[in-house]
């Protein structure tokens, strides 16, 4: 029993550090009600496993050493985006074939999947690929030319690659959907990639912070009828939820 609890605690510590980037020893002691020596041993074990790097008074995720081109956007509404990603991760079965789109919320999801195994992951996001490169999942990156704003690959190279694959689940981003009948994208080339993914995937899900209901972009890349679920946070206003729920199933995650 003690061994099971130790393994469970270490798994939880690893998930926390990978998801949040860093953590303090004092916080871990309080969270798990164990001694400083116990946490020290846990961190040594996780460092030897290559998951974390010990720091003064705590630990850092190995992913923190990677380039983070979407850093500014990733820091906005971080807690809400993290909760959205955590719920999205529960929808992914073992050995699933999935697509992860570009965007800050999808980066949170990619971090959570770093500790998963046996997934086949397609992406057009260089940031997502960078995070998952050393995971025990099979990662495929499409071709195309680089959109420097989103750090994603778009254009014919991307669409011609993605139209040839068949995926179980796609997690898509959105630049907003106010005034539209579906999620939007910032430009036509990115929208074409998303359209291709939707046609190649059994179930498509949009991950979006609630503020996206009050923002918009030029291109509506699909209608809500092609989206199985919108995962967002509780910041969605009542009128916004009433309007959206006529067209798409909504799951609101509780930040608490």
VOSEVO-470077 format. One record per residue (C-alpha): residue in one letter; x, y negated, z. Coordinates in nm, 4 decimals. Example, Ala and Ser with C-alpha at 12.3 -4.5 7.8 and 13.67 -1.06 7.14 Angstrom:
<rs>
r:A, u:1.2300, v:0.4500, w:0.7800 $
r:S, u:1.3670, v:0.1060, w:0.7140 $
</rs>
This chain:
<rs>
r:X, u:0.0000, v:0.0000, w:0.0000 $
r:X, u:0.2810, v:-0.2412, w:0.0932 $
r:X, u:0.4516, v:-0.1806, w:-0.2393 $
r:X, u:0.1297, v:-0.2504, w:-0.4291 $
r:X, u:0.0873, v:-0.5784, w:-0.2416 $
r:X, u:0.4461, v:-0.6762, w:-0.3166 $
r:X, u:0.4023, v:-0.6100, w:-0.6906 $
r:X, u:0.0712, v:-0.7937, w:-0.6944 $
r:X, u:0.2214, v:-1.0955, w:-0.5167 $
r:X, u:0.5181, v:-1.1076, w:-0.7546 $
r:X, u:0.2884, v:-1.0908, w:-1.0557 $
r:X, u:0.0845, v:-1.3801, w:-0.9175 $
r:X, u:0.3992, v:-1.5821, w:-0.8493 $
r:X, u:0.5221, v:-1.5196, w:-1.2035 $
r:X, u:0.1870, v:-1.6260, w:-1.3512 $
r:X, u:0.1857, v:-1.9451, w:-1.1437 $
r:X, u:0.5391, v:-2.0437, w:-1.2416 $
r:X, u:0.4951, v:-1.9683, w:-1.6124 $
r:X, u:0.1640, v:-2.1571, w:-1.6212 $
r:X, u:0.2746, v:-2.4619, w:-1.4202 $
r:X, u:0.6456, v:-2.4799, w:-1.5045 $
r:X, u:0.7720, v:-2.4845, w:-1.1470 $
r:X, u:0.6724, v:-2.4150, w:-0.7885 $
r:X, u:0.8031, v:-2.4800, w:-0.4369 $
r:X, u:0.8973, v:-2.2089, w:-0.1876 $
r:X, u:0.6902, v:-2.3839, w:0.0804 $
r:X, u:0.3805, v:-2.3684, w:-0.1418 $
r:X, u:0.4341, v:-1.9962, w:-0.2048 $
r:X, u:0.4775, v:-1.9280, w:0.1674 $
r:X, u:0.1476, v:-2.1023, w:0.2373 $
r:X, u:-0.0361, v:-1.9409, w:-0.0536 $
r:X, u:0.0608, v:-1.5826, w:0.0348 $
r:X, u:0.1067, v:-1.6224, w:0.4120 $
r:X, u:0.4529, v:-1.4650, w:0.4065 $
r:X, u:0.7968, v:-1.5658, w:0.5332 $
r:X, u:1.0594, v:-1.7685, w:0.3507 $
r:X, u:1.2795, v:-1.4594, w:0.3314 $
r:X, u:1.0034, v:-1.2617, w:0.1590 $
r:X, u:0.9569, v:-1.5350, w:-0.1028 $
r:X, u:1.3339, v:-1.5558, w:-0.1505 $
r:X, u:1.3442, v:-1.1831, w:-0.2320 $
r:X, u:1.0491, v:-1.2234, w:-0.4698 $
r:X, u:1.2239, v:-1.5045, w:-0.6570 $
r:X, u:1.5487, v:-1.3089, w:-0.6805 $
r:X, u:1.3551, v:-1.0168, w:-0.8305 $
r:X, u:1.1757, v:-1.2425, w:-1.0839 $
r:X, u:1.5010, v:-1.4168, w:-1.1780 $
r:X, u:1.6674, v:-1.0800, w:-1.2419 $
r:X, u:1.3669, v:-0.9917, w:-1.4595 $
r:X, u:1.4326, v:-1.2994, w:-1.6721 $
r:X, u:1.0982, v:-1.4647, w:-1.5982 $
r:X, u:1.2062, v:-1.7524, w:-1.3733 $
r:X, u:1.5168, v:-1.9447, w:-1.2742 $
r:X, u:1.5674, v:-2.0283, w:-0.9082 $
r:X, u:1.6092, v:-2.3946, w:-0.8205 $
r:X, u:1.6699, v:-2.5869, w:-0.4997 $
r:X, u:1.3621, v:-2.5261, w:-0.2829 $
r:X, u:1.1712, v:-2.3380, w:-0.5488 $
r:X, u:1.1796, v:-2.1937, w:-0.8997 $
r:X, u:1.1410, v:-2.2995, w:-1.2637 $
r:X, u:0.9889, v:-2.1128, w:-1.5544 $
r:X, u:1.2426, v:-2.0087, w:-1.8167 $
r:X, u:1.0081, v:-2.1776, w:-2.0634 $
r:X, u:1.0925, v:-2.5181, w:-1.9150 $
r:X, u:1.4264, v:-2.5006, w:-2.0959 $
r:X, u:1.2500, v:-2.4964, w:-2.4318 $
r:X, u:1.1736, v:-2.8007, w:-2.6441 $
r:X, u:0.8231, v:-2.9371, w:-2.5838 $
r:X, u:0.7253, v:-3.1559, w:-2.8812 $
r:X, u:0.3671, v:-3.2036, w:-2.7554 $
r:X, u:0.4848, v:-3.3094, w:-2.4099 $
r:X, u:0.2843, v:-3.6307, w:-2.3858 $
r:X, u:-0.0482, v:-3.4749, w:-2.4842 $
r:X, u:0.0156, v:-3.1646, w:-2.2790 $
r:X, u:0.0354, v:-3.3719, w:-1.9615 $
r:X, u:-0.3091, v:-3.5269, w:-2.0128 $
r:X, u:-0.5896, v:-3.3572, w:-1.8135 $
r:X, u:-0.3443, v:-3.0786, w:-1.7356 $
r:X, u:-0.5529, v:-2.9084, w:-1.4668 $
r:X, u:-0.8626, v:-2.8895, w:-1.6854 $
r:X, u:-0.6668, v:-2.7573, w:-1.9826 $
r:X, u:-0.5022, v:-2.4965, w:-1.7623 $
r:X, u:-0.8405, v:-2.3707, w:-1.6361 $
r:X, u:-0.9748, v:-2.3559, w:-1.9918 $
r:X, u:-0.6716, v:-2.1505, w:-2.0967 $
r:X, u:-0.7039, v:-1.9187, w:-1.7966 $
r:X, u:-1.0626, v:-1.8350, w:-1.8894 $
r:X, u:-0.9701, v:-1.7902, w:-2.2564 $
r:X, u:-0.6977, v:-1.5431, w:-2.1579 $
r:X, u:-0.9550, v:-1.3197, w:-1.9853 $
r:X, u:-1.1286, v:-1.2707, w:-2.3223 $
r:X, u:-0.8236, v:-1.1103, w:-2.4832 $
r:X, u:-0.8214, v:-0.7293, w:-2.4747 $
r:X, u:-0.5056, v:-0.5211, w:-2.4718 $
r:X, u:-0.3594, v:-0.4640, w:-2.8212 $
r:X, u:-0.5801, v:-0.7379, w:-2.9647 $
r:X, u:-0.4898, v:-0.9233, w:-3.2838 $
r:X, u:-0.5340, v:-1.2955, w:-3.2238 $
r:X, u:-0.4652, v:-1.6383, w:-3.3711 $
r:X, u:-0.3494, v:-1.9335, w:-3.1601 $
r:X, u:-0.3901, v:-2.2772, w:-3.3133 $
r:X, u:-0.1753, v:-2.5832, w:-3.2502 $
r:X, u:-0.2700, v:-2.8195, w:-2.9678 $
r:X, u:-0.1987, v:-2.8846, w:-2.6019 $
r:X, u:-0.4696, v:-2.6566, w:-2.4584 $
r:X, u:-0.3561, v:-2.3717, w:-2.6816 $
r:X, u:-0.0022, v:-2.4263, w:-2.5521 $
r:X, u:-0.1374, v:-2.3575, w:-2.2027 $
r:X, u:-0.2878, v:-2.0333, w:-2.3347 $
r:X, u:0.0414, v:-1.9344, w:-2.4981 $
r:X, u:0.2221, v:-1.9755, w:-2.1655 $
r:X, u:-0.0232, v:-1.7395, w:-1.9982 $
r:X, u:0.0286, v:-1.4800, w:-2.2717 $
r:X, u:0.4058, v:-1.4901, w:-2.2244 $
r:X, u:0.3678, v:-1.2244, w:-1.9544 $
r:X, u:0.1301, v:-1.0075, w:-2.1583 $
r:X, u:0.2400, v:-0.7140, w:-2.3720 $
r:X, u:0.1300, v:-0.5397, w:-2.6918 $
r:X, u:-0.0659, v:-0.8297, w:-2.8415 $
r:X, u:-0.0303, v:-0.9190, w:-3.2084 $
r:X, u:-0.0295, v:-1.2967, w:-3.2265 $
r:X, u:-0.0528, v:-1.5082, w:-3.5412 $
r:X, u:0.0097, v:-1.8814, w:-3.5215 $
r:X, u:0.0886, v:-2.1852, w:-3.7327 $
r:X, u:0.2234, v:-2.3727, w:-3.4292 $
r:X, u:0.5995, v:-2.3958, w:-3.3868 $
r:X, u:0.5483, v:-2.4841, w:-3.0202 $
r:X, u:0.3358, v:-2.1743, w:-2.9576 $
r:X, u:0.5879, v:-1.9566, w:-3.1422 $
r:X, u:0.8710, v:-2.1073, w:-2.9388 $
r:X, u:0.6970, v:-2.0204, w:-2.6117 $
r:X, u:0.6132, v:-1.6626, w:-2.7152 $
r:X, u:0.9349, v:-1.5814, w:-2.9016 $
r:X, u:1.0867, v:-1.3829, w:-2.6136 $
r:X, u:0.7636, v:-1.2249, w:-2.4899 $
r:X, u:0.6821, v:-0.8580, w:-2.5399 $
r:X, u:0.4148, v:-0.9401, w:-2.7957 $
r:X, u:0.4453, v:-0.9215, w:-3.1735 $
r:X, u:0.4466, v:-1.2794, w:-3.3025 $
r:X, u:0.3858, v:-1.3801, w:-3.6656 $
r:X, u:0.4369, v:-1.7362, w:-3.7899 $
r:X, u:0.2851, v:-1.8437, w:-4.1208 $
r:X, u:0.4647, v:-2.0472, w:-4.3846 $
r:X, u:0.3781, v:-2.3956, w:-4.5073 $
r:X, u:0.5107, v:-2.7456, w:-4.4593 $
r:X, u:0.5520, v:-2.9099, w:-4.1200 $
r:X, u:0.2972, v:-3.1539, w:-3.9827 $
r:X, u:0.5173, v:-3.3572, w:-3.7478 $
r:X, u:0.2210, v:-3.4896, w:-3.5457 $
r:X, u:0.0922, v:-3.1481, w:-3.4394 $
r:X, u:0.4153, v:-2.9511, w:-3.4906 $
r:X, u:0.2137, v:-2.7080, w:-3.7022 $
r:X, u:0.2584, v:-2.5494, w:-4.0432 $
r:X, u:-0.0073, v:-2.6377, w:-4.2987 $
r:X, u:-0.0713, v:-2.6284, w:-4.6730 $
r:X, u:-0.0738, v:-2.3476, w:-4.9291 $
r:X, u:0.2046, v:-2.1523, w:-4.7586 $
r:X, u:-0.0066, v:-2.1298, w:-4.4437 $
r:X, u:-0.3453, v:-2.0577, w:-4.6013 $
r:X, u:-0.2178, v:-1.7984, w:-4.8494 $
r:X, u:-0.0546, v:-1.6087, w:-4.5631 $
r:X, u:-0.3492, v:-1.6250, w:-4.3241 $
r:X, u:-0.6130, v:-1.5245, w:-4.5792 $
r:X, u:-0.4427, v:-1.1853, w:-4.6123 $
r:X, u:-0.4735, v:-1.0870, w:-4.2458 $
r:X, u:-0.7684, v:-0.9707, w:-4.0362 $
r:X, u:-0.7840, v:-1.0841, w:-3.6737 $
r:X, u:-1.0039, v:-1.0059, w:-3.3745 $
r:X, u:-1.0079, v:-1.3421, w:-3.2036 $
r:X, u:-0.9009, v:-1.6977, w:-3.2903 $
r:X, u:-0.8488, v:-1.9841, w:-3.0475 $
r:X, u:-0.8900, v:-2.3112, w:-3.2312 $
r:X, u:-0.8339, v:-2.6700, w:-3.1279 $
r:X, u:-1.0297, v:-2.9813, w:-3.2181 $
r:X, u:-0.9500, v:-3.3501, w:-3.2485 $
r:X, u:-1.3043, v:-3.4185, w:-3.1262 $
r:X, u:-1.6637, v:-3.3657, w:-3.2339 $
r:X, u:-1.8567, v:-3.6811, w:-3.1527 $
r:X, u:-2.0945, v:-3.7636, w:-3.4384 $
r:X, u:-2.0260, v:-3.4346, w:-3.6168 $
r:X, u:-2.2008, v:-3.0975, w:-3.6422 $
r:X, u:-1.8820, v:-2.9063, w:-3.5671 $
r:X, u:-1.5210, v:-2.9427, w:-3.4510 $
r:X, u:-1.2894, v:-3.1756, w:-3.6418 $
r:X, u:-0.9280, v:-3.2053, w:-3.7504 $
r:X, u:-0.7004, v:-3.5003, w:-3.8144 $
r:X, u:-0.6412, v:-3.4227, w:-4.1831 $
r:X, u:-0.7511, v:-3.2025, w:-4.4705 $
r:X, u:-0.4471, v:-2.9743, w:-4.4782 $
r:X, u:-0.4903, v:-2.8786, w:-4.1125 $
r:X, u:-0.8647, v:-2.8333, w:-4.1687 $
r:X, u:-0.7966, v:-2.5901, w:-4.4553 $
r:X, u:-0.5784, v:-2.3761, w:-4.2293 $
r:X, u:-0.8544, v:-2.3623, w:-3.9677 $
r:X, u:-1.1157, v:-2.2725, w:-4.2320 $
r:X, u:-0.8955, v:-1.9890, w:-4.3563 $
r:X, u:-0.8498, v:-1.8571, w:-4.0026 $
r:X, u:-1.2263, v:-1.8629, w:-3.9408 $
r:X, u:-1.2900, v:-1.6526, w:-4.2525 $
r:X, u:-1.0172, v:-1.4060, w:-4.1478 $
r:X, u:-1.1342, v:-1.3593, w:-3.7870 $
r:X, u:-1.4206, v:-1.1671, w:-3.6272 $
r:X, u:-1.4761, v:-1.4133, w:-3.3403 $
r:X, u:-1.3746, v:-1.7789, w:-3.3330 $
r:X, u:-1.3531, v:-1.9860, w:-3.0143 $
r:X, u:-1.2804, v:-2.3563, w:-2.9712 $
r:X, u:-1.0803, v:-2.4694, w:-2.6675 $
r:X, u:-1.1371, v:-2.8381, w:-2.5956 $
r:X, u:-1.1123, v:-3.0747, w:-2.3022 $
r:X, u:-1.4504, v:-3.2431, w:-2.2361 $
r:X, u:-1.3172, v:-3.5812, w:-2.3538 $
r:X, u:-1.3212, v:-3.4386, w:-2.7076 $
r:X, u:-1.7015, v:-3.4730, w:-2.6983 $
r:X, u:-1.6451, v:-3.8495, w:-2.6907 $
r:X, u:-1.3808, v:-3.8641, w:-2.9640 $
r:X, u:-1.3735, v:-3.7676, w:-3.3285 $
r:X, u:-1.1594, v:-3.7317, w:-3.6411 $
r:X, u:-1.2011, v:-3.7519, w:-4.0153 $
r:X, u:-1.2537, v:-3.3898, w:-4.1188 $
r:X, u:-1.5200, v:-3.1524, w:-3.9863 $
r:X, u:-1.3497, v:-2.8185, w:-4.0515 $
r:X, u:-1.6521, v:-2.5999, w:-3.9816 $
r:X, u:-2.0021, v:-2.6119, w:-3.8356 $
r:X, u:-2.0802, v:-2.4860, w:-3.4865 $
r:X, u:-2.2655, v:-2.1840, w:-3.6311 $
r:X, u:-1.9271, v:-2.0344, w:-3.7210 $
r:X, u:-1.7988, v:-2.0757, w:-3.3634 $
r:X, u:-1.8864, v:-1.8079, w:-3.1069 $
r:X, u:-1.8136, v:-2.0246, w:-2.8042 $
r:X, u:-1.6852, v:-2.3649, w:-2.6957 $
r:X, u:-1.4769, v:-2.3441, w:-2.3777 $
r:X, u:-1.4509, v:-2.6773, w:-2.2000 $
r:X, u:-1.4522, v:-2.8250, w:-1.8492 $
r:X, u:-1.7207, v:-2.9668, w:-1.6211 $
r:X, u:-1.6500, v:-3.3227, w:-1.7367 $
r:X, u:-1.8957, v:-3.2700, w:-2.0218 $
r:X, u:-2.1847, v:-3.5170, w:-1.9779 $
r:X, u:-2.5408, v:-3.3849, w:-1.9565 $
r:X, u:-2.6509, v:-3.5438, w:-2.2847 $
r:X, u:-2.3407, v:-3.4114, w:-2.4594 $
r:X, u:-2.4044, v:-3.0609, w:-2.3280 $
r:X, u:-2.7713, v:-3.0720, w:-2.4259 $
r:X, u:-2.6823, v:-3.1813, w:-2.7770 $
r:X, u:-2.4025, v:-2.9277, w:-2.8263 $
r:X, u:-2.5893, v:-2.6351, w:-2.6704 $
r:X, u:-2.8418, v:-2.6456, w:-2.9532 $
r:X, u:-2.5693, v:-2.5336, w:-3.1909 $
r:X, u:-2.3051, v:-2.3459, w:-2.9933 $
r:X, u:-2.2684, v:-2.1428, w:-2.6755 $
r:X, u:-2.0806, v:-2.3461, w:-2.4138 $
r:X, u:-1.8744, v:-2.2132, w:-2.1257 $
r:X, u:-1.7701, v:-2.4773, w:-1.8716 $
r:X, u:-1.4818, v:-2.3820, w:-1.6434 $
r:X, u:-1.4791, v:-2.5055, w:-1.2864 $
r:X, u:-1.1536, v:-2.6882, w:-1.2098 $
r:X, u:-1.1852, v:-2.6033, w:-0.8404 $
</rs>
